[in-house]
Amino acid sequence: MLERILVAFDGSEQSRKAFELGLEIAGRFRAKLFVISVIQLPEPATSVEIAELLDHEREHLLSEAAHLQKRADHLGIEFEAHIAAGHPAEQIIRHAEDCRADMIIMGRRGRTRVTRWILGSISERVLRYAHCPVTVVK
């Protein structure tokens, strides 16, 4: 039975689709919906760049989370949002473990084969290392 669902949300169209699927599944199972948004830090970066980026992204993601909260509240779904900084796959996996997620839902980014080969895919890393089932939305 699904009691805790984690959705990775970055504001992209794919993550919005993942959130909608998360709402639907949470509603059907009366599950709690967790949302994690990760601020990816530039490498290498100075402390001034990092502070400015964190402030800007945190403000944007808090605004997005408020909209997501309204959608969840409207449907009577228990909701909790978190913002983390670091490598997205690592932070998603860590948060899934911390909140004891029964499932992770995330969007898939459309990267070229070369970019995916060089950088790796966040969704592929989460699929490989997560402790629970992962659904990737296109």
Number of C-alpha atoms within 10 A of each C-alpha: 7 14 14 21 25 30 29 30 28 19 14 12 14 20 23 19 18 25 27 17 17 27 25 16 16 25 17 11 13 17 21 21 24 23 26 23 25 22 20 16 16 12 7 8 10 9 9 9 12 16 12 11 16 17 10 12 17 18 12 12 21 15 12 15 22 12 12 21 19 13 16 23 12 9 13 13 20 17 22 15 19 15 16 16 15 13 14 22 20 17 21 28 21 14 19 25 14 9 12 15 23 18 19 26 24 29 23 19 17 11 12 8 10 9 11 14 10 8 10 13 17 19 21 14 15 23 18 10 12 19 17 16 12 21 19 18 17 13
